[in-house]
């Protein structure tokens, strides 16, 4: 496995964690207090970061 491929796999894993955390924050906030906007801002930042990292990993991964 090349270093570029390992890096892409690491970035993809981190992006998945960010996406899951963002969706969990949003779901927990909706269940407990739907009126507070601050946790939704955090959740949207986590999801946007996760999506961006997944795109970056897909672009930078070497083709076989």
PDB file with SEQRES, HELIX, SHEET and CRYST1 records, atoms N, CA, C and O in Angstrom:
SEQRES   1 A   64  UNK UNK UNK UNK UNK UNK UNK UNK UNK UNK UNK UNK UNK          
SEQRES   2 A   64  UNK UNK UNK UNK UNK UNK UNK UNK UNK UNK UNK UNK UNK          
SEQRES   3 A   64  UNK UNK UNK UNK UNK UNK UNK UNK UNK UNK UNK UNK UNK          
SEQRES   4 A   64  UNK UNK UNK UNK UNK UNK UNK UNK UNK UNK UNK UNK UNK          
SEQRES   5 A   64  UNK UNK UNK UNK UNK UNK UNK UNK UNK UNK UNK UNK              
HELIX    1 AA1 UNK A    3  UNK A   32  1                                  30    
HELIX    2 AA2 UNK A   38  UNK A   60  1                                  23    
CRYST1    1.000    1.000    1.000  90.00  90.00  90.00 P 1           1          
ATOM      1  N   UNK A   1       0.851  -1.169   0.000  1.00  0.00           N  
ATOM      2  CA  UNK A   1       0.000   0.000   0.000  1.00  0.00           C  
ATOM      3  C   UNK A   1       0.898   1.233   0.000  1.00  0.00           C  
ATOM      4  O   UNK A   1       1.783   1.355   0.847  1.00  0.00           O  
ATOM      5  N   UNK A   2       0.680   2.130  -0.926  1.00  0.00           N  
ATOM      6  CA  UNK A   2       1.517   3.317  -1.051  1.00  0.00           C  
ATOM      7  C   UNK A   2       1.161   4.347   0.024  1.00  0.00           C  
ATOM      8  O   UNK A   2       0.067   4.301   0.586  1.00  0.00           O  
ATOM      9  N   UNK A   3       2.081   5.278   0.314  1.00  0.00           N  
ATOM     10  CA  UNK A   3       1.786   6.317   1.313  1.00  0.00           C  
ATOM     11  C   UNK A   3       0.582   7.186   0.941  1.00  0.00           C  
ATOM     12  O   UNK A   3      -0.186   7.593   1.813  1.00  0.00           O  
ATOM     13  N   UNK A   4       0.420   7.468  -0.348  1.00  0.00           N  
ATOM     14  CA  UNK A   4      -0.732   8.277  -0.770  1.00  0.00           C  
ATOM     15  C   UNK A   4      -2.040   7.535  -0.525  1.00  0.00           C  
ATOM     16  O   UNK A   4      -3.044   8.138  -0.147  1.00  0.00           O  
ATOM     17  N   UNK A   5      -2.020   6.238  -0.740  1.00  0.00           N  
ATOM     18  CA  UNK A   5      -3.221   5.440  -0.507  1.00  0.00           C  
ATOM     19  C   UNK A   5      -3.538   5.343   0.980  1.00  0.00           C  
ATOM     20  O   UNK A   5      -4.704   5.387   1.373  1.00  0.00           O  
ATOM     21  N   UNK A   6      -2.499   5.210   1.812  1.00  0.00           N  
ATOM     22  CA  UNK A   6      -2.704   5.182   3.264  1.00  0.00           C  
ATOM     23  C   UNK A   6      -3.265   6.512   3.756  1.00  0.00           C  
ATOM     24  O   UNK A   6      -4.147   6.541   4.614  1.00  0.00           O  
ATOM     25  N   UNK A   7      -2.746   7.618   3.207  1.00  0.00           N  
ATOM     26  CA  UNK A   7      -3.229   8.941   3.599  1.00  0.00           C  
ATOM     27  C   UNK A   7      -4.697   9.116   3.216  1.00  0.00           C  
ATOM     28  O   UNK A   7      -5.488   9.641   3.999  1.00  0.00           O  
ATOM     29  N   UNK A   8      -5.054   8.680   2.022  1.00  0.00           N  
ATOM     30  CA  UNK A   8      -6.442   8.788   1.577  1.00  0.00           C  
ATOM     31  C   UNK A   8      -7.368   7.959   2.469  1.00  0.00           C  
ATOM     32  O   UNK A   8      -8.481   8.384   2.779  1.00  0.00           O  
ATOM     33  N   UNK A   9      -6.909   6.789   2.876  1.00  0.00           N  
ATOM     34  CA  UNK A   9      -7.725   5.945   3.757  1.00  0.00           C  
ATOM     35  C   UNK A   9      -7.894   6.591   5.128  1.00  0.00           C  
ATOM     36  O   UNK A   9      -8.970   6.518   5.722  1.00  0.00           O  
ATOM     37  N   UNK A  10      -6.833   7.225   5.632  1.00  0.00           N  
ATOM     38  CA  UNK A  10      -6.914   7.907   6.921  1.00  0.00           C  
ATOM     39  C   UNK A  10      -7.864   9.094   6.851  1.00  0.00           C  
ATOM     40  O   UNK A  10      -8.688   9.294   7.743  1.00  0.00           O  
ATOM     41  N   UNK A  11      -7.744   9.878   5.786  1.00  0.00           N  
ATOM     42  CA  UNK A  11      -8.630  11.034   5.618  1.00  0.00           C  
ATOM     43  C   UNK A  11     -10.075  10.584   5.479  1.00  0.00           C  
ATOM     44  O   UNK A  11     -10.978  11.207   6.038  1.00  0.00           O  
ATOM     45  N   UNK A  12     -10.297   9.507   4.739  1.00  0.00           N  
ATOM     46  CA  UNK A  12     -11.658   8.988   4.562  1.00  0.00           C  
ATOM     47  C   UNK A  12     -12.251   8.516   5.893  1.00  0.00           C  
ATOM     48  O   UNK A  12     -13.436   8.718   6.158  1.00  0.00           O  
ATOM     49  N   UNK A  13     -11.419   7.886   6.723  1.00  0.00           N  
ATOM     50  CA  UNK A  13     -11.898   7.435   8.036  1.00  0.00           C  
ATOM     51  C   UNK A  13     -12.246   8.611   8.933  1.00  0.00           C  
ATOM     52  O   UNK A  13     -13.276   8.599   9.607  1.00  0.00           O  
ATOM     53  N   UNK A  14     -11.391   9.626   8.943  1.00  0.00           N  
ATOM     54  CA  UNK A  14     -11.662  10.814   9.749  1.00  0.00           C  
ATOM     55  C   UNK A  14     -12.924  11.519   9.264  1.00  0.00           C  
ATOM     56  O   UNK A  14     -13.704  12.024  10.072  1.00  0.00           O  
ATOM     57  N   UNK A  15     -13.126  11.556   7.956  1.00  0.00           N  
ATOM     58  CA  UNK A  15     -14.319  12.185   7.398  1.00  0.00           C  
ATOM     59  C   UNK A  15     -15.582  11.439   7.817  1.00  0.00           C  
ATOM     60  O   UNK A  15     -16.605  12.057   8.111  1.00  0.00           O  
ATOM     61  N   UNK A  16     -15.506  10.124   7.844  1.00  0.00           N  
ATOM     62  CA  UNK A  16     -16.654   9.332   8.270  1.00  0.00           C  
ATOM     63  C   UNK A  16     -16.997   9.606   9.731  1.00  0.00           C  
ATOM     64  O   UNK A  16     -18.169   9.707  10.094  1.00  0.00           O  
ATOM     65  N   UNK A  17     -15.968   9.725  10.564  1.00  0.00           N  
ATOM     66  CA  UNK A  17     -16.190  10.047  11.976  1.00  0.00           C  
ATOM     67  C   UNK A  17     -16.836  11.427  12.103  1.00  0.00           C  
ATOM     68  O   UNK A  17     -17.751  11.608  12.906  1.00  0.00           O  
ATOM     69  N   UNK A  18     -16.372  12.394  11.327  1.00  0.00           N  
ATOM     70  CA  UNK A  18     -16.951  13.742  11.379  1.00  0.00           C  
ATOM     71  C   UNK A  18     -18.410  13.731  10.929  1.00  0.00           C  
ATOM     72  O   UNK A  18     -19.249  14.400  11.533  1.00  0.00           O  
ATOM     73  N   UNK A  19     -18.719  12.979   9.874  1.00  0.00           N  
ATOM     74  CA  UNK A  19     -20.107  12.890   9.407  1.00  0.00           C  
ATOM     75  C   UNK A  19     -21.012  12.255  10.452  1.00  0.00           C  
ATOM     76  O   UNK A  19     -22.097  12.764  10.731  1.00  0.00           O  
ATOM     77  N   UNK A  20     -20.571  11.156  11.021  1.00  0.00           N  
ATOM     78  CA  UNK A  20     -21.386  10.472  12.035  1.00  0.00           C  
ATOM     79  C   UNK A  20     -21.586  11.366  13.250  1.00  0.00           C  
ATOM     80  O   UNK A  20     -22.687  11.438  13.796  1.00  0.00           O  
ATOM     81  N   UNK A  21     -20.522  12.050  13.678  1.00  0.00           N  
ATOM     82  CA  UNK A  21     -20.641  12.947  14.831  1.00  0.00           C  
ATOM     83  C   UNK A  21     -21.609  14.092  14.535  1.00  0.00           C  
ATOM     84  O   UNK A  21     -22.406  14.467  15.396  1.00  0.00           O  
ATOM     85  N   UNK A  22     -21.545  14.642  13.341  1.00  0.00           N  
ATOM     86  CA  UNK A  22     -22.455  15.722  12.974  1.00  0.00           C  
ATOM     87  C   UNK A  22     -23.907  15.280  12.970  1.00  0.00           C  
ATOM     88  O   UNK A  22     -24.780  15.990  13.470  1.00  0.00           O  
ATOM     89  N   UNK A  23     -24.164  14.110  12.408  1.00  0.00           N  
ATOM     90  CA  UNK A  23     -25.540  13.613  12.388  1.00  0.00           C  
ATOM     91  C   UNK A  23     -26.025  13.248  13.794  1.00  0.00           C  
ATOM     92  O   UNK A  23     -27.197  13.446  14.113  1.00  0.00           O  
ATOM     93  N   UNK A  24     -25.140  12.720  14.628  1.00  0.00           N  
ATOM     94  CA  UNK A  24     -25.532  12.410  16.005  1.00  0.00           C  
ATOM     95  C   UNK A  24     -25.838  13.670  16.801  1.00  0.00           C  
ATOM     96  O   UNK A  24     -26.821  13.712  17.542  1.00  0.00           O  
ATOM     97  N   UNK A  25     -25.010  14.695  16.657  1.00  0.00           N  
ATOM     98  CA  UNK A  25     -25.265  15.966  17.353  1.00  0.00           C  
ATOM     99  C   UNK A  25     -26.615  16.531  16.923  1.00  0.00           C  
ATOM    100  O   UNK A  25     -27.389  17.001  17.757  1.00  0.00           O  
ATOM    101  N   UNK A  26     -26.891  16.486  15.640  1.00  0.00           N  
ATOM    102  CA  UNK A  26     -28.165  17.003  15.141  1.00  0.00           C  
ATOM    103  C   UNK A  26     -29.344  16.193  15.666  1.00  0.00           C  
ATOM    104  O   UNK A  26     -30.350  16.763  16.087  1.00  0.00           O  
ATOM    105  N   UNK A  27     -29.226  14.882  15.645  1.00  0.00           N  
ATOM    106  CA  UNK A  27     -30.331  14.031  16.113  1.00  0.00           C  
ATOM    107  C   UNK A  27     -30.568  14.191  17.609  1.00  0.00           C  
ATOM    108  O   UNK A  27     -31.715  14.262  18.049  1.00  0.00           O  
ATOM    109  N   UNK A  28     -29.504  14.248  18.387  1.00  0.00           N  
ATOM    110  CA  UNK A  28     -29.655  14.413  19.835  1.00  0.00           C  
ATOM    111  C   UNK A  28     -30.250  15.776  20.170  1.00  0.00           C  
ATOM    112  O   UNK A  28     -31.076  15.895  21.074  1.00  0.00           O  
ATOM    113  N   UNK A  29     -29.826  16.801  19.437  1.00  0.00           N  
ATOM    114  CA  UNK A  29     -30.359  18.141  19.674  1.00  0.00           C  
ATOM    115  C   UNK A  29     -31.840  18.215  19.317  1.00  0.00           C  
ATOM    116  O   UNK A  29     -32.622  18.830  20.040  1.00  0.00           O  
ATOM    117  N   UNK A  30     -32.223  17.599  18.219  1.00  0.00           N  
ATOM    118  CA  UNK A  30     -33.641  17.608  17.839  1.00  0.00           C  
ATOM    119  C   UNK A  30     -34.496  16.880  18.864  1.00  0.00           C  
ATOM    120  O   UNK A  30     -35.637  17.266  19.120  1.00  0.00           O  
ATOM    121  N   UNK A  31     -33.940  15.823  19.450  1.00  0.00           N  
ATOM    122  CA  UNK A  31     -34.700  15.062  20.431  1.00  0.00           C  
ATOM    123  C   UNK A  31     -34.835  15.798  21.758  1.00  0.00           C  
ATOM    124  O   UNK A  31     -35.845  15.652  22.447  1.00  0.00           O  
ATOM    125  N   UNK A  32     -33.825  16.591  22.124  1.00  0.00           N  
ATOM    126  CA  UNK A  32     -33.856  17.223  23.444  1.00  0.00           C  
ATOM    127  C   UNK A  32     -34.352  18.670  23.411  1.00  0.00           C  
ATOM    128  O   UNK A  32     -35.241  19.029  24.183  1.00  0.00           O  
ATOM    129  N   UNK A  33     -33.791  19.509  22.528  1.00  0.00           N  
ATOM    130  CA  UNK A  33     -34.161  20.930  22.492  1.00  0.00           C  
ATOM    131  C   UNK A  33     -34.100  21.432  21.061  1.00  0.00           C  
ATOM    132  O   UNK A  33     -33.046  21.895  20.624  1.00  0.00           O  
ATOM    133  N   UNK A  34     -35.204  21.355  20.314  1.00  0.00           N  
ATOM    134  CA  UNK A  34     -35.160  21.737  18.903  1.00  0.00           C  
ATOM    135  C   UNK A  34     -35.022  23.236  18.656  1.00  0.00           C  
ATOM    136  O   UNK A  34     -34.798  23.634  17.513  1.00  0.00           O  
ATOM    137  N   UNK A  35     -35.144  24.077  19.669  1.00  0.00           N  
ATOM    138  CA  UNK A  35     -35.111  25.515  19.457  1.00  0.00           C  
ATOM    139  C   UNK A  35     -33.735  26.132  19.482  1.00  0.00           C  
ATOM    140  O   UNK A  35     -33.571  27.258  19.014  1.00  0.00           O  
ATOM    141  N   UNK A  36     -32.731  25.441  20.009  1.00  0.00           N  
ATOM    142  CA  UNK A  36     -31.391  26.012  20.133  1.00  0.00           C  
ATOM    143  C   UNK A  36     -30.630  25.878  18.809  1.00  0.00           C  
ATOM    144  O   UNK A  36     -30.470  24.767  18.303  1.00  0.00           O  
ATOM    145  N   UNK A  37     -30.156  26.998  18.241  1.00  0.00           N  
ATOM    146  CA  UNK A  37     -29.467  26.918  16.946  1.00  0.00           C  
ATOM    147  C   UNK A  37     -27.984  26.549  17.048  1.00  0.00           C  
ATOM    148  O   UNK A  37     -27.415  26.075  16.065  1.00  0.00           O  
ATOM    149  N   UNK A  38     -27.344  26.748  18.199  1.00  0.00           N  
ATOM    150  CA  UNK A  38     -25.901  26.531  18.316  1.00  0.00           C  
ATOM    151  C   UNK A  38     -25.463  25.099  18.014  1.00  0.00           C  
ATOM    152  O   UNK A  38     -24.504  24.916  17.264  1.00  0.00           O  
ATOM    153  N   UNK A  39     -26.118  24.082  18.560  1.00  0.00           N  
ATOM    154  CA  UNK A  39     -25.682  22.716  18.220  1.00  0.00           C  
ATOM    155  C   UNK A  39     -25.884  22.375  16.747  1.00  0.00           C  
ATOM    156  O   UNK A  39     -25.137  21.566  16.197  1.00  0.00           O  
ATOM    157  N   UNK A  40     -26.875  22.972  16.105  1.00  0.00           N  
ATOM    158  CA  UNK A  40     -27.096  22.714  14.683  1.00  0.00           C  
ATOM    159  C   UNK A  40     -25.991  23.341  13.837  1.00  0.00           C  
ATOM    160  O   UNK A  40     -25.627  22.810  12.788  1.00  0.00           O  
ATOM    161  N   UNK A  41     -25.465  24.464  14.295  1.00  0.00           N  
ATOM    162  CA  UNK A  41     -24.335  25.079  13.599  1.00  0.00           C  
ATOM    163  C   UNK A  41     -23.118  24.169  13.706  1.00  0.00           C  
ATOM    164  O   UNK A  41     -22.414  23.956  12.719  1.00  0.00           O  
ATOM    165  N   UNK A  42     -22.869  23.634  14.888  1.00  0.00           N  
ATOM    166  CA  UNK A  42     -21.762  22.698  15.074  1.00  0.00           C  
ATOM    167  C   UNK A  42     -21.963  21.456  14.215  1.00  0.00           C  
ATOM    168  O   UNK A  42     -21.024  20.984  13.575  1.00  0.00           O  
ATOM    169  N   UNK A  43     -23.167  20.933  14.198  1.00  0.00           N  
ATOM    170  CA  UNK A  43     -23.453  19.740  13.400  1.00  0.00           C  
ATOM    171  C   UNK A  43     -23.245  20.015  11.913  1.00  0.00           C  
ATOM    172  O   UNK A  43     -22.684  19.182  11.202  1.00  0.00           O  
ATOM    173  N   UNK A  44     -23.689  21.164  11.446  1.00  0.00           N  
ATOM    174  CA  UNK A  44     -23.513  21.472  10.021  1.00  0.00           C  
ATOM    175  C   UNK A  44     -22.045  21.662   9.674  1.00  0.00           C  
ATOM    176  O   UNK A  44     -21.624  21.283   8.581  1.00  0.00           O  
ATOM    177  N   UNK A  45     -21.256  22.234  10.570  1.00  0.00           N  
ATOM    178  CA  UNK A  45     -19.820  22.364  10.326  1.00  0.00           C  
ATOM    179  C   UNK A  45     -19.145  20.991  10.277  1.00  0.00           C  
ATOM    180  O   UNK A  45     -18.276  20.756   9.437  1.00  0.00           O  
ATOM    181  N   UNK A  46     -19.541  20.091  11.168  1.00  0.00           N  
ATOM    182  CA  UNK A  46     -18.980  18.747  11.147  1.00  0.00           C  
ATOM    183  C   UNK A  46     -19.341  18.001   9.861  1.00  0.00           C  
ATOM    184  O   UNK A  46     -18.494  17.335   9.265  1.00  0.00           O  
ATOM    185  N   UNK A  47     -20.583  18.114   9.443  1.00  0.00           N  
ATOM    186  CA  UNK A  47     -21.014  17.441   8.223  1.00  0.00           C  
ATOM    187  C   UNK A  47     -20.314  18.042   7.004  1.00  0.00           C  
ATOM    188  O   UNK A  47     -19.870  17.303   6.125  1.00  0.00           O  
ATOM    189  N   UNK A  48     -20.210  19.363   6.939  1.00  0.00           N  
ATOM    190  CA  UNK A  48     -19.526  20.001   5.811  1.00  0.00           C  
ATOM    191  C   UNK A  48     -18.047  19.606   5.771  1.00  0.00           C  
ATOM    192  O   UNK A  48     -17.495  19.366   4.697  1.00  0.00           O  
ATOM    193  N   UNK A  49     -17.415  19.540   6.929  1.00  0.00           N  
ATOM    194  CA  UNK A  49     -16.029  19.107   6.992  1.00  0.00           C  
ATOM    195  C   UNK A  49     -15.888  17.664   6.534  1.00  0.00           C  
ATOM    196  O   UNK A  49     -14.972  17.334   5.781  1.00  0.00           O  
ATOM    197  N   UNK A  50     -16.789  16.810   6.984  1.00  0.00           N  
ATOM    198  CA  UNK A  50     -16.751  15.407   6.576  1.00  0.00           C  
ATOM    199  C   UNK A  50     -16.929  15.234   5.084  1.00  0.00           C  
ATOM    200  O   UNK A  50     -16.222  14.440   4.464  1.00  0.00           O  
ATOM    201  N   UNK A  51     -17.860  15.965   4.498  1.00  0.00           N  
ATOM    202  CA  UNK A  51     -18.087  15.875   3.059  1.00  0.00           C  
ATOM    203  C   UNK A  51     -16.866  16.379   2.295  1.00  0.00           C  
ATOM    204  O   UNK A  51     -16.443  15.766   1.315  1.00  0.00           O  
ATOM    205  N   UNK A  52     -16.307  17.492   2.744  1.00  0.00           N  
ATOM    206  CA  UNK A  52     -15.120  18.038   2.091  1.00  0.00           C  
ATOM    207  C   UNK A  52     -13.939  17.091   2.155  1.00  0.00           C  
ATOM    208  O   UNK A  52     -13.209  16.935   1.177  1.00  0.00           O  
ATOM    209  N   UNK A  53     -13.749  16.462   3.298  1.00  0.00           N  
ATOM    210  CA  UNK A  53     -12.644  15.514   3.430  1.00  0.00           C  
ATOM    211  C   UNK A  53     -12.863  14.272   2.572  1.00  0.00           C  
ATOM    212  O   UNK A  53     -11.908  13.737   2.008  1.00  0.00           O  
ATOM    213  N   UNK A  54     -14.095  13.810   2.467  1.00  0.00           N  
ATOM    214  CA  UNK A  54     -14.369  12.654   1.611  1.00  0.00           C  
ATOM    215  C   UNK A  54     -14.076  12.991   0.150  1.00  0.00           C  
ATOM    216  O   UNK A  54     -13.519  12.169  -0.578  1.00  0.00           O  
ATOM    217  N   UNK A  55     -14.447  14.188  -0.275  1.00  0.00           N  
ATOM    218  CA  UNK A  55     -14.163  14.613  -1.643  1.00  0.00           C  
ATOM    219  C   UNK A  55     -12.653  14.719  -1.854  1.00  0.00           C  
ATOM    220  O   UNK A  55     -12.137  14.277  -2.881  1.00  0.00           O  
ATOM    221  N   UNK A  56     -11.953  15.295  -0.901  1.00  0.00           N  
ATOM    222  CA  UNK A  56     -10.495  15.430  -0.998  1.00  0.00           C  
ATOM    223  C   UNK A  56      -9.825  14.070  -1.069  1.00  0.00           C  
ATOM    224  O   UNK A  56      -8.881  13.885  -1.837  1.00  0.00           O  
ATOM    225  N   UNK A  57     -10.300  13.117  -0.277  1.00  0.00           N  
ATOM    226  CA  UNK A  57      -9.714  11.772  -0.299  1.00  0.00           C  
ATOM    227  C   UNK A  57      -9.980  11.085  -1.633  1.00  0.00           C  
ATOM    228  O   UNK A  57      -9.123  10.358  -2.137  1.00  0.00           O  
ATOM    229  N   UNK A  58     -11.147  11.306  -2.202  1.00  0.00           N  
ATOM    230  CA  UNK A  58     -11.467  10.697  -3.496  1.00  0.00           C  
ATOM    231  C   UNK A  58     -10.619  11.285  -4.613  1.00  0.00           C  
ATOM    232  O   UNK A  58     -10.218  10.568  -5.529  1.00  0.00           O  
ATOM    233  N   UNK A  59     -10.345  12.575  -4.545  1.00  0.00           N  
ATOM    234  CA  UNK A  59      -9.546  13.218  -5.577  1.00  0.00           C  
ATOM    235  C   UNK A  59      -8.080  12.824  -5.452  1.00  0.00           C  
ATOM    236  O   UNK A  59      -7.423  12.573  -6.463  1.00  0.00           O  
ATOM    237  N   UNK A  60      -7.559  12.766  -4.235  1.00  0.00           N  
ATOM    238  CA  UNK A  60      -6.129  12.535  -4.053  1.00  0.00           C  
ATOM    239  C   UNK A  60      -5.737  11.069  -4.057  1.00  0.00           C  
ATOM    240  O   UNK A  60      -4.548  10.759  -4.124  1.00  0.00           O  
ATOM    241  N   UNK A  61      -6.694  10.162  -3.989  1.00  0.00           N  
ATOM    242  CA  UNK A  61      -6.362   8.732  -3.968  1.00  0.00           C  
ATOM    243  C   UNK A  61      -5.788   8.331  -5.329  1.00  0.00           C  
ATOM    244  O   UNK A  61      -6.359   8.653  -6.371  1.00  0.00           O  
ATOM    245  N   UNK A  62      -4.666   7.631  -5.309  1.00  0.00           N  
ATOM    246  CA  UNK A  62      -4.078   7.202  -6.589  1.00  0.00           C  
ATOM    247  C   UNK A  62      -4.953   6.164  -7.282  1.00  0.00           C  
ATOM    248  O   UNK A  62      -5.551   5.301  -6.639  1.00  0.00           O  
ATOM    249  N   UNK A  63      -5.012   6.264  -8.575  1.00  0.00           N  
ATOM    250  CA  UNK A  63      -5.804   5.308  -9.371  1.00  0.00           C  
ATOM    251  C   UNK A  63      -4.969   4.070  -9.643  1.00  0.00           C  
ATOM    252  O   UNK A  63      -3.761   4.164  -9.859  1.00  0.00           O  
ATOM    253  N   UNK A  64      -5.602   2.930  -9.634  1.00  0.00           N  
ATOM    254  CA  UNK A  64      -4.853   1.696  -9.910  1.00  0.00           C  
ATOM    255  C   UNK A  64      -5.086   1.198 -11.320  1.00  0.00           C  
ATOM    256  O   UNK A  64      -4.530   0.171 -11.712  1.00  0.00           O  
TER     257      UNK A  64                                                      
END                                                                             
